[in-house]
């Protein structure tokens, strides 16, 4: 049983290491971005017809040459400042040019969510369009009149309106309400289009998103942009390749948009039916002579009449998302261990509210987890000690049946005798494996949490560890983890034979090598767990006494058969 469990743990970590090395999505730096095959023209150009719901059969209107009645005199920027965001709108099209998050940095500057250096053939965020290409073209180039020259809001809500009207009867209006209901990263957008008093369907385009499309610092802990949506009770993560097969979705979507590793731009239709269209976009990396590319996802959202929707443009922080919409937390891809990751993350954030350092918070949380499993681990150690004491008798039983093949029915008697021995001595052979099996999902859950939780992004610990979501730059904690793992295994009672025991002692070295590129927070948890396990083993030895020396088995004299060399006959 022990051998199978150790083998399972070993194989699990090999799988984890292989996933990290070969399958975990990465974002290479500009000089080493993986070249993406040129996409089909349908995926590299913006949609010529926006996905407006329930399009009408109106005859296309010629390109308008009507003189503007309500418009701005020139294209210019309107800056809106809040405590958390610096937004820059343009009167050209009434679009969003920049959305910078003040509390999240890329290098030394606030992080930009709106991609830069995008060709003019692509729409900018909140480009207004309808089911008539001529009207859409007019609106895309129109100079909208703003309601203010700029806003400085602090934590308060505020409204910015853009309006355009011309002599042809075309009337378009967009209103941006920032921080509605005090929600920092929420933008409520209202838009309407009418021609001579007749309302038109409205589509708003976000355009290519999100961010840079690559990691300028070369870190590999961020995955490329994907589409994400909540449809029919399930959350779907759609890679660019998936969108080539199907990119249009209609119906009730609780949320729909694009995401990268730590940030999200999504519309929140709630119970309203909308049409959303995604398209993969492949563009060159700016200022890169090698001609390598970056991949975005463009999305549009349309409704049959006037538009009134909330957008979330911000970090995938669990508490922030939950405050906006409880189901929006599912946009964070915690993977198969989500049921464990969420409680761990909430506990870690609660502890950090007192400790104010996520590294020490991990240490405290590790201690609490080990206190919970302390009784199980104690019973496991006692059981393994009893199993170790029984090994001579177990070996004697195994020797008696060694001449039988595994398929021989007589081998069943060996198992029956061993189970009878365990029962007689009050030993459960499986009890020694329970703590190991319990701790393994927690370890994987920590890995998932530290890989995707923005709370750990850029979180320092001490000294040389400046980001717990990245690997230890000096590899000190992996080495300490390997040493403590080796010491723990040396102290743990084992029922394996000497050859197997020597093989098991190689596992700490393998674990140490595979953990070199794991997040520093994960290795910290592992290292502290090892220290606590060593301490508990010493305490258990003090309570139940040191293990007894194994009895020396007497040598069995070989008996010569009669007739095989001297002395057999008289």
Legacy VTK file of the C-alpha trace (Angstrom):
# vtk DataFile Version 3.0
C-alpha trace
ASCII
DATASET POLYDATA
POINTS 570 float
0.000 0.000 0.000
2.757 2.434 0.962
4.678 1.736 -2.230
1.635 2.391 -4.395
0.872 5.666 -2.606
4.443 6.945 -2.952
4.410 5.946 -6.603
1.100 7.772 -7.111
2.505 10.919 -5.475
5.643 10.702 -7.575
3.697 10.297 -10.817
1.350 13.137 -9.817
4.239 15.531 -9.412
5.752 14.408 -12.694
2.434 15.212 -14.363
2.330 18.606 -12.605
5.885 19.401 -13.682
5.209 18.275 -17.253
2.083 20.434 -17.374
4.000 23.434 -16.097
6.802 22.923 -18.597
4.910 21.967 -21.732
1.187 22.632 -21.480
0.662 25.621 -19.185
-0.239 28.578 -21.389
2.511 31.129 -21.583
3.114 34.575 -22.990
6.660 34.923 -24.334
8.537 38.210 -24.458
8.707 40.195 -27.693
12.022 38.695 -28.658
10.789 35.158 -28.286
7.092 35.235 -29.023
5.928 32.058 -30.623
5.124 32.664 -34.265
1.459 32.152 -34.951
0.488 30.913 -38.412
-1.221 33.643 -40.400
-4.906 33.544 -39.699
-7.507 33.536 -42.399
-8.656 36.920 -43.569
-11.960 36.395 -41.792
-10.159 36.283 -38.482
-7.766 39.173 -38.994
-10.182 41.859 -40.111
-12.957 43.434 -38.112
-16.503 42.388 -38.712
-17.984 44.251 -41.644
-21.487 43.641 -40.295
-21.858 43.937 -36.521
-23.804 41.233 -34.695
-26.950 43.232 -34.065
-29.795 41.191 -32.708
-32.897 40.853 -34.873
-31.603 42.856 -37.865
-34.161 44.629 -39.979
-34.422 44.571 -43.731
-34.001 48.319 -44.240
-32.565 49.467 -47.538
-28.949 50.602 -47.014
-28.585 54.332 -46.762
-25.979 56.063 -48.962
-22.900 57.431 -47.232
-24.049 60.583 -45.483
-22.718 63.911 -46.643
-25.140 65.816 -44.450
-23.726 68.657 -42.434
-23.432 68.054 -38.707
-25.834 69.885 -36.444
-24.545 68.668 -33.054
-20.870 67.676 -33.197
-17.438 68.631 -31.961
-15.177 70.875 -33.989
-12.095 68.631 -33.858
-10.938 65.272 -32.590
-9.654 65.591 -29.023
-9.243 63.629 -25.824
-11.504 63.791 -22.771
-9.749 62.567 -19.612
-11.663 61.074 -16.699
-9.829 60.422 -13.416
-11.105 58.258 -10.558
-9.304 56.805 -7.549
-8.699 53.558 -9.434
-8.816 54.362 -13.162
-7.523 56.927 -15.617
-9.773 56.780 -18.702
-9.194 58.674 -21.933
-12.119 59.048 -24.355
-11.938 60.505 -27.843
-14.541 62.711 -29.500
-13.679 60.884 -32.749
-16.393 58.241 -32.696
-16.963 58.819 -28.983
-14.681 55.860 -28.226
-12.361 54.787 -25.407
-8.661 55.273 -26.140
-7.162 54.274 -22.805
-8.234 52.552 -19.587
-5.376 52.464 -17.093
-5.616 50.748 -13.710
-3.818 52.889 -11.146
-3.504 50.146 -8.516
-1.955 47.586 -10.877
1.381 48.220 -12.526
3.129 46.971 -15.648
6.703 47.829 -14.811
6.551 51.232 -13.135
3.457 52.528 -14.951
-0.271 51.907 -14.437
-1.417 48.870 -16.384
-3.192 49.570 -19.682
-6.154 47.368 -20.646
-6.789 48.895 -24.083
-4.293 47.451 -26.595
-1.895 49.977 -28.104
-0.585 50.248 -31.672
-3.678 48.638 -33.189
-4.268 49.375 -36.920
-7.000 51.872 -37.742
-8.932 49.162 -39.590
-10.010 47.776 -36.211
-12.696 49.431 -34.085
-11.775 51.122 -30.840
-13.627 50.205 -27.628
-17.279 51.281 -27.666
-17.391 52.026 -31.375
-21.066 52.477 -32.242
-22.636 50.713 -35.247
-25.947 49.412 -36.559
-27.295 47.099 -39.267
-26.673 49.676 -42.007
-22.990 49.839 -43.081
-23.312 53.412 -44.334
-24.662 54.671 -41.003
-22.026 52.664 -39.151
-19.280 54.239 -41.262
-20.608 57.721 -40.567
-20.757 57.068 -36.810
-17.246 55.601 -36.747
-15.745 58.826 -38.101
-18.162 61.377 -36.634
-16.936 63.950 -34.131
-19.190 63.520 -31.105
-19.826 66.481 -28.846
-18.853 65.746 -25.199
-20.869 66.887 -22.211
-17.706 67.877 -20.298
-14.093 68.820 -20.970
-12.954 66.254 -18.416
-13.908 64.769 -15.066
-12.110 64.270 -11.769
-14.348 61.957 -9.772
-12.311 60.400 -6.959
-14.488 57.598 -5.504
-17.771 59.194 -6.660
-19.840 58.228 -9.706
-19.874 60.487 -12.752
-21.384 60.680 -16.230
-19.898 61.599 -19.602
-22.166 61.898 -22.661
-21.269 62.047 -26.370
-23.836 63.199 -28.917
-23.958 63.499 -32.711
-26.709 64.766 -35.022
-26.699 65.799 -38.688
-29.061 67.217 -41.294
-29.996 63.761 -42.643
-31.916 63.052 -39.441
-29.217 60.759 -38.021
-29.070 61.074 -34.254
-26.662 59.077 -32.041
-25.997 59.318 -28.343
-23.629 57.514 -25.948
-23.563 57.931 -22.195
-20.817 56.506 -19.969
-21.574 56.300 -16.274
-18.402 55.594 -14.301
-18.465 53.863 -10.926
-22.231 53.308 -10.781
-23.290 52.277 -7.283
-19.708 52.872 -6.147
-18.260 49.928 -8.126
-14.793 51.061 -9.174
-14.219 49.079 -12.377
-17.784 49.092 -13.691
-18.790 51.275 -16.627
-22.482 51.566 -17.498
-22.987 52.337 -21.176
-26.196 53.604 -22.743
-26.408 54.127 -26.503
-29.085 54.844 -29.075
-29.270 55.406 -32.838
-32.216 56.739 -34.767
-32.712 57.995 -38.299
-35.530 60.465 -38.835
-37.068 59.308 -35.579
-36.890 55.552 -36.429
-34.887 53.579 -33.874
-32.071 51.362 -35.132
-30.446 48.268 -33.606
-27.305 49.092 -31.639
-24.010 47.252 -31.529
-20.989 48.274 -29.461
-17.572 46.901 -30.359
-14.755 46.444 -27.886
-12.307 45.662 -30.669
-9.097 43.667 -30.090
-8.344 43.028 -26.427
-6.869 42.657 -23.880
-3.664 44.453 -22.900
-0.427 43.946 -24.844
-0.973 40.430 -26.156
2.458 39.380 -24.845
4.567 39.632 -21.695
7.220 42.348 -22.052
9.212 41.107 -19.050
9.427 37.570 -20.400
7.500 35.995 -17.529
5.729 32.770 -18.452
3.031 32.854 -15.780
0.427 34.565 -17.950
-1.647 32.930 -20.625
-2.876 34.556 -23.853
-6.212 36.279 -24.254
-9.330 34.098 -24.424
-13.032 34.730 -24.738
-15.016 33.898 -21.601
-18.773 33.753 -21.168
-21.476 32.447 -18.860
-24.068 30.620 -20.958
-26.837 28.258 -19.854
-25.393 27.998 -16.352
-21.876 27.049 -17.522
-18.744 29.139 -17.935
-16.929 28.654 -21.241
-13.309 29.597 -21.894
-12.849 29.923 -25.660
-9.382 29.974 -27.187
-8.786 31.788 -30.487
-8.750 28.432 -32.297
-12.192 27.610 -30.854
-13.582 30.898 -32.163
-12.662 30.024 -35.735
-15.237 27.236 -35.596
-17.940 29.243 -33.816
-17.635 32.886 -32.890
-21.233 34.067 -32.594
-23.520 33.419 -29.630
-27.031 34.698 -28.984
-29.345 34.417 -26.036
-29.108 35.005 -22.314
-25.468 35.458 -21.391
-24.862 36.432 -17.787
-21.493 37.828 -18.837
-19.421 37.711 -22.024
-16.080 39.220 -22.953
-12.328 38.652 -23.087
-9.783 37.822 -20.405
-6.087 37.356 -19.937
-4.341 35.892 -16.925
-5.291 38.527 -14.373
-7.691 40.972 -16.065
-11.127 40.978 -17.628
-13.194 43.097 -20.035
-16.762 41.857 -20.183
-20.324 42.969 -20.730
-22.901 42.042 -18.067
-26.255 41.580 -19.830
-27.835 39.810 -16.860
-31.256 38.562 -17.970
-31.365 40.550 -21.227
-30.904 38.663 -24.489
-27.962 39.870 -26.572
-25.877 38.795 -29.552
-22.116 38.511 -29.045
-19.557 37.919 -31.761
-15.923 37.018 -31.103
-13.118 37.023 -33.653
-9.461 36.037 -33.242
-7.076 38.780 -34.334
-3.431 38.166 -35.208
-1.148 41.201 -35.272
2.623 41.780 -35.285
4.428 42.623 -32.070
5.299 46.360 -32.190
8.918 47.285 -32.912
9.972 43.679 -33.388
12.248 43.050 -36.388
11.702 39.284 -36.259
8.133 39.641 -37.497
6.646 37.602 -34.657
2.974 37.972 -33.835
0.546 38.421 -30.962
-3.027 37.174 -30.749
-6.064 39.041 -29.457
-9.766 38.376 -29.339
-12.156 41.040 -30.641
-15.761 41.084 -29.494
-18.960 42.990 -30.271
-22.267 42.966 -28.426
-25.558 43.915 -30.032
-29.201 44.448 -29.020
-32.311 44.995 -31.175
-33.008 48.495 -29.853
-31.444 51.006 -27.511
-28.369 49.767 -25.632
-28.075 49.854 -21.835
-25.499 47.507 -20.354
-22.866 47.365 -17.641
-19.261 46.549 -18.502
-16.599 45.324 -16.092
-13.082 46.447 -17.048
-10.673 45.479 -14.315
-8.807 42.890 -12.261
-9.986 39.345 -11.603
-9.936 39.968 -7.883
-12.323 37.529 -6.185
-13.917 40.071 -3.838
-14.247 42.757 -6.510
-15.869 40.351 -8.981
-18.238 38.954 -6.350
-19.347 42.469 -5.419
-20.206 43.234 -9.055
-21.959 39.933 -9.825
-21.630 36.774 -7.697
-21.327 34.500 -10.734
-18.599 36.698 -12.216
-16.047 35.040 -9.901
-16.327 32.020 -12.201
-14.427 34.010 -14.816
-11.359 33.068 -12.742
-10.254 29.699 -14.090
-9.340 27.790 -10.921
-9.485 24.458 -12.765
-10.605 21.118 -11.359
-9.648 22.043 -7.777
-11.950 25.086 -7.601
-13.903 23.578 -4.677
-10.672 23.678 -2.627
-9.089 26.755 -4.177
-11.915 29.157 -3.319
-11.949 28.395 0.451
-8.142 28.517 0.505
-8.115 31.881 -1.253
-10.780 33.343 1.039
-8.923 32.059 4.109
-5.644 33.459 2.811
-7.189 36.885 2.172
-8.790 36.877 5.629
-5.460 36.080 7.283
-3.710 38.717 5.179
-6.152 41.275 6.562
-4.295 40.858 9.864
-0.782 39.956 8.708
-0.487 42.328 5.699
2.061 40.111 3.974
0.949 37.273 1.738
4.128 35.283 2.368
3.571 35.203 6.122
-0.132 34.671 5.463
0.766 31.484 3.565
2.889 30.400 6.542
-0.013 30.995 8.964
-2.489 29.220 6.683
-0.098 26.266 6.361
0.115 25.994 10.145
-3.695 26.036 10.420
-4.054 23.334 7.744
-1.508 21.146 9.502
-3.278 21.629 12.837
-6.465 20.322 11.216
-4.747 17.179 9.914
-2.616 16.752 13.067
-4.775 13.956 14.552
-4.895 12.070 11.252
-1.161 12.395 10.772
-0.521 11.233 14.353
-2.655 8.122 13.881
-0.901 7.528 10.586
2.541 7.672 12.191
1.474 5.329 14.995
-0.030 2.912 12.468
3.103 2.970 10.330
5.210 2.283 13.437
3.059 -0.770 14.193
3.311 -1.882 10.582
7.068 -1.550 10.778
7.161 -3.741 13.910
5.105 -6.398 12.123
7.396 -6.632 9.125
9.317 -9.729 10.299
6.044 -11.652 10.666
4.724 -10.288 7.376
7.973 -11.281 5.682
7.718 -14.768 7.148
4.226 -15.197 5.685
5.377 -13.891 2.301
8.322 -16.284 2.278
6.073 -19.285 2.857
4.055 -18.462 -0.245
6.944 -17.217 -2.402
6.985 -20.441 -4.468
3.447 -19.807 -5.732
2.753 -17.649 -8.751
0.653 -14.517 -8.364
-2.176 -16.164 -10.296
-2.124 -19.265 -8.123
-5.216 -19.550 -5.842
-2.892 -20.441 -2.952
-1.705 -16.820 -2.929
-5.143 -15.856 -1.630
-4.308 -17.682 1.569
-1.282 -15.409 2.019
-3.506 -12.322 1.858
-5.940 -13.896 4.314
-3.150 -14.680 6.785
-1.760 -11.138 6.507
-5.175 -9.555 7.076
-5.723 -11.867 10.054
-2.365 -10.737 11.463
-3.273 -7.064 10.998
-6.616 -7.632 12.695
-5.009 -9.499 15.574
-2.498 -6.685 16.157
-5.089 -3.921 15.633
-3.354 -2.413 12.598
-5.048 -0.854 9.558
-2.611 -1.097 6.620
-4.363 1.776 4.801
-4.352 4.267 7.676
-0.757 5.295 7.093
-1.637 6.570 3.621
-4.581 8.822 4.526
-2.645 12.024 5.436
-0.554 11.751 2.266
-3.674 11.346 0.154
-5.363 14.262 1.953
-2.416 16.639 1.600
-1.956 16.034 -2.133
-5.186 17.802 -3.279
-4.356 20.717 -0.961
-0.936 21.011 -2.591
-2.478 21.026 -6.080
-5.112 23.542 -4.919
-2.326 25.831 -3.666
-0.667 25.519 -7.073
-3.910 26.482 -8.849
-4.534 29.373 -6.459
-1.043 30.837 -6.743
-1.092 30.467 -10.522
-4.231 32.521 -11.179
-5.085 34.632 -8.107
-4.316 38.278 -8.851
-4.027 38.858 -5.090
-0.621 37.123 -5.291
0.492 39.031 -8.411
3.531 41.052 -7.408
3.043 40.190 -3.725
6.455 40.243 -1.961
7.477 38.016 0.932
10.893 38.881 2.275
14.419 39.481 1.070
14.908 38.127 -2.431
11.302 36.995 -3.042
9.512 39.949 -4.613
6.625 38.083 -6.283
5.044 34.986 -4.741
3.332 34.116 -8.030
6.722 33.664 -9.751
9.493 31.175 -9.044
12.162 31.866 -6.447
14.828 33.802 -8.419
17.657 32.375 -6.281
16.126 28.862 -5.958
16.747 28.918 -2.198
13.278 27.777 -1.121
13.210 24.769 -3.544
16.554 23.577 -2.128
15.300 23.986 1.458
12.112 22.176 0.517
14.112 19.272 -0.950
16.335 19.002 2.142
13.399 19.012 4.553
11.561 16.485 2.358
14.612 14.201 2.537
14.829 14.566 6.324
11.102 13.941 6.705
11.289 10.717 4.665
14.320 9.547 6.665
12.356 10.010 9.899
9.117 8.447 8.651
8.643 4.749 9.483
8.611 2.614 6.354
7.573 -0.908 5.524
9.401 -0.966 2.213
12.344 -3.304 1.665
15.850 -1.740 1.613
15.982 -1.497 -2.197
12.597 0.250 -2.397
13.518 2.481 0.547
16.637 3.664 -1.316
14.537 4.373 -4.390
12.089 6.410 -2.331
14.945 8.489 -0.955
15.552 9.744 -4.509
12.092 11.321 -4.604
13.032 14.476 -2.610
15.699 15.234 -5.215
13.181 14.804 -8.020
10.611 16.943 -6.193
13.237 19.636 -5.612
14.176 19.777 -9.308
10.551 19.876 -10.468
9.747 22.676 -8.019
12.481 25.028 -9.245
9.989 26.828 -11.505
6.923 26.486 -9.307
5.486 29.706 -7.794
7.522 30.749 -4.757
4.355 30.786 -2.642
3.693 27.121 -3.435
7.246 26.077 -2.519
6.955 28.135 0.673
3.802 26.218 1.622
5.531 22.910 0.844
8.650 23.835 2.839
6.668 24.924 5.909
4.526 21.751 5.685
7.699 19.661 5.715
8.999 21.500 8.787
5.707 20.925 10.621
5.671 17.250 9.634
9.223 16.856 10.987
8.208 18.547 14.212
5.176 16.298 14.558
7.297 13.205 13.903
9.657 14.225 16.723
6.674 14.807 19.002
5.165 11.444 18.097
8.494 9.693 18.762
8.612 11.375 22.169
5.064 10.213 22.980
5.282 6.598 21.778
9.023 6.122 22.103
11.746 5.546 19.561
11.265 2.681 17.088
12.538 -0.668 18.313
15.511 -2.185 16.542
14.371 -4.804 14.016
14.937 -8.363 15.239
17.736 -10.335 13.635
16.353 -13.190 11.640
18.297 -16.419 12.242
20.082 -17.846 9.270
18.471 -20.932 7.810
20.939 -23.816 7.304
20.885 -25.438 3.912
20.069 -29.149 4.010
21.858 -31.338 1.510
19.762 -33.761 -0.383
20.859 -37.475 -0.211
22.965 -38.586 -3.149
24.340 -35.153 -4.054
27.978 -35.519 -3.126
29.739 -37.320 -0.222
28.079 -38.833 2.789
24.728 -39.756 1.391
25.350 -43.551 1.445
26.769 -46.042 3.886
LINES 1 571
570 0 1 2 3 4 5 6 7 8 9 10 11 12 13 14 15 16 17 18 19 20 21 22 23 24 25 26 27 28 29 30 31 32 33 34 35 36 37 38 39 40 41 42 43 44 45 46 47 48 49 50 51 52 53 54 55 56 57 58 59 60 61 62 63 64 65 66 67 68 69 70 71 72 73 74 75 76 77 78 79 80 81 82 83 84 85 86 87 88 89 90 91 92 93 94 95 96 97 98 99 100 101 102 103 104 105 106 107 108 109 110 111 112 113 114 115 116 117 118 119 120 121 122 123 124 125 126 127 128 129 130 131 132 133 134 135 136 137 138 139 140 141 142 143 144 145 146 147 148 149 150 151 152 153 154 155 156 157 158 159 160 161 162 163 164 165 166 167 168 169 170 171 172 173 174 175 176 177 178 179 180 181 182 183 184 185 186 187 188 189 190 191 192 193 194 195 196 197 198 199 200 201 202 203 204 205 206 207 208 209 210 211 212 213 214 215 216 217 218 219 220 221 222 223 224 225 226 227 228 229 230 231 232 233 234 235 236 237 238 239 240 241 242 243 244 245 246 247 248 249 250 251 252 253 254 255 256 257 258 259 260 261 262 263 264 265 266 267 268 269 270 271 272 273 274 275 276 277 278 279 280 281 282 283 284 285 286 287 288 289 290 291 292 293 294 295 296 297 298 299 300 301 302 303 304 305 306 307 308 309 310 311 312 313 314 315 316 317 318 319 320 321 322 323 324 325 326 327 328 329 330 331 332 333 334 335 336 337 338 339 340 341 342 343 344 345 346 347 348 349 350 351 352 353 354 355 356 357 358 359 360 361 362 363 364 365 366 367 368 369 370 371 372 373 374 375 376 377 378 379 380 381 382 383 384 385 386 387 388 389 390 391 392 393 394 395 396 397 398 399 400 401 402 403 404 405 406 407 408 409 410 411 412 413 414 415 416 417 418 419 420 421 422 423 424 425 426 427 428 429 430 431 432 433 434 435 436 437 438 439 440 441 442 443 444 445 446 447 448 449 450 451 452 453 454 455 456 457 458 459 460 461 462 463 464 465 466 467 468 469 470 471 472 473 474 475 476 477 478 479 480 481 482 483 484 485 486 487 488 489 490 491 492 493 494 495 496 497 498 499 500 501 502 503 504 505 506 507 508 509 510 511 512 513 514 515 516 517 518 519 520 521 522 523 524 525 526 527 528 529 530 531 532 533 534 535 536 537 538 539 540 541 542 543 544 545 546 547 548 549 550 551 552 553 554 555 556 557 558 559 560 561 562 563 564 565 566 567 568 569
